[in-house]
Amino acid sequence: MRAPRAPEQRFESLVDALREAILTGRYAPGTRLVQEELAEAFGVSRIPLREALRRLEGEGLVVISANKGAVVRPLSPKDVVDLYELRLALESLALRRAAERFVDLRESTRRRHAEARRAIAARALPTLFRLDRDFHADVAAASDNPHLVAALGAQWSQIMRVMHAYFQVEMYPEAVWDDHEAIVEALAHGDGEAAVNVLTRHLSESRDAILAHLRSKVVT
């Protein structure tokens, strides 16, 4: 017989479930999160639900106001520009520090590239997003700067939300992983600037595609 989960585990599971529902678009940007409906949907009382919503507010996924209650934070073109600007600055610093240490991530990146090909064939978009996140987390860790790792880690809920808002399997370019391999090849040779140059193009192309998609939805 399985032991019942502790309250802390149940709370974290609730936070994870709500976060996943927002990231994947089940609760779209601008959706009002009615506590009575959420409590029924997730089988919880309103007290842990309020705390979970406050947690997600801290992650920038929910906006809570006295008038409207909790609302899924809208996703605007400015949000994308600001997020990618911050991401480029932080990840560029991580790459330069990793290159100074000649960190070699080539083998793990090749394995993930192979897994990404299989995920594309299987139309497994969540797997693709996880692989991308894990690659960039490894790059951050390679900086050997825990404060930088924490700063980048704090952005991943927003990054994943943007990716879910734009990418479909048929739109996912496998060239993303060619860029990843080029980045780690430069790191292994201690060439931080070459790695940053690839990253800059890599993130700029992704940002511009997402912006074009968001603006086309506004027009239509």
N, C-alpha and C positions, 0 to 999 in steps of 0.2 A: 504494500500500500504506500502510495507516494505521500510524503509529508506535505502539509499545506505550506504555501509560500509565505514568507515573512511579509509584514506590511510594506517594508521598504522595497522588496522585490515586486510586489503588486503595483506599487506606485510607479516604479521605473518602467514596468511593462505598460502601464497606462500612458506614460509620457512617450514611450517609444511608439505605441500604436497611434496616438494622436499626431505625432511628428510625421510618421509614415503616411498617414491619411492626407496631411497637408502637402508633403513633398511630392506625392504621386498625383496630386490634383483631385483626389476624392472630395476634399474641401478646397474649392478653387479660391484664388485671390479675391478678396472682397466679401466672401461668404460670412454671414453672421453665425457665430457658434453659440447656439442656444443651449444653456446648461442642462435644462430638463431633457432635451432631446439627446444630448451627448451622454448624460448619465444613464439613460435607458439603453442607448446603442452600445455602450461599453460595459454596462452592468456594474456601475460604481455609484457611490453616493456623491453629493455635490461638493463635499469638503475636499477630498483628494482631487476632484476634477478642477476646482478653482486653483489649487496649488499647481497642478499640471499645466494649466493655461498660463499661470504666471511664469513657470519655467520656460515655456515656449515664447512668451513675450520677451524674456531675457535673451533668447536666441534670435530675436528679430522676426519670428514667424507669425506672431499674433500681436494685435494692437488691442489694448483694453482701455475703454473709456467709461465714464460715469453714465453717459447718455446712451451709447450703443452697445455697451457690454463688450464681449470679445468678438473680434473680427479677424479673419485671416488677412494678414498684411498684404495690401495690393502690391503688384510687381510692376514697376514702371521702368522705362528705358534708363532713367537716371540711376535707379538702383543697380542695373546691370553695369553701367559705366563706372559707378563708384566702386562696386564690388571687384570688378576686374582690374581697376587701377590699384586697389589695395593688394589684390592677389599678386599682380605682377611685381609690385615693389617687394613684398615679403618673400615670394618664391625666388626672385632674382638674388636677394641677399642670401637665401639658403643655398642656391647654386654656387655662388662665389665662395662661400665658406666650405662647402663640400669639395669644390675643386682644389682648394688649398690643401685638403687632406687626401686628395687623389682617391676619393671614395669610388669603389667599383660596384655598380648596381646592374651590370650588364646581364648576368645570368638570370636574376629574378625578373628583369624586364623582358627578356626573351621568353621566359615561361609564361608571364602574363600576356604577352603578345599572342602566343599560341592559344591561350585560354580565351582571349578576346575574339580570335577567329572563330572558335567553336561557339562562342556566345552569339556572334553575329549570325552564324548559320542556324542557331536554335532560336533566334529572335528573343534572346534573353536580355532585355534592356537593363533590368536591375543588376545583373551580373556585370555588364559593361560599366555601369556607373561605379560599382564597388571596385572593380579593377582599376579604374581611373583614379578614384580616391586613394586607394592603397599605394599606387605608384607615387602620387604627389606627397602622400604622408611619408613614404620612405625617403624622398628627396629632402623633405623638411627635417626628418630625423638625422640625415647625413650631415646637416649643418653643425651638429653637436651643440646646439643652442636651445635649451629647453624652453626658454621664453619665446623664441621664434616658433618653435613647434606648437606651443599653446596658442599663440596668436593666429597661426594658420588653422589650427584645429577648430578654433572658435568660429571660423568662417564657413565650415563645411556644410552646415545645415542650409545656409543661403545658397552656396554653390550648387548643392544637389537640387534645391528647388528650382533654380534657373535651368539646370540641365533637364529636369523633368518637364519643365514648361516648354522646352523647345525640341529636344531630340526625340526622334522615333528611330526604330532600328534601320529602316530604309534610308534615313538621313545620316546615320552614324558613319563617319568616314574612317576607314581602317588606317588611313594615313596618319591619324592621331598617334598610333603606336609606332609608326616610322619616326615621327618626331620624338617620341619618348626614347626610342633607341638612340637617336642622334644626340639627345641630351646626355644620356648616361655614358655614351662613348666619349663625349667631350670631357665629362667629369673624370672619367678614368685616366685621361691624359692631362688632367690638371688645367684644362682650358675653360675657365669660368666664363669668359666673355663669349666664347663660341656657344656654350650652353645657354647663356642668357639670350643671345641672338635668336636661337631656335625657339626658346620659350616665348619671347616677345612676339614672334610671328604666330606661333601656335595659339597663344591666348588672344591675340588681336583678331585672328580669323574666326575663332569661336565666338568672341564678343560681337563682332560685326554681323555674323550670321544670326545670332540670337536677337540683336537689335532689329534687324530687318524683319524677322519673324514677328516680333512684338508690334512693330509699327504697321505691318500689313494687317494684323488683326484689328488694330484701331481704325484703319482706313475702311476695312470691310465691315 
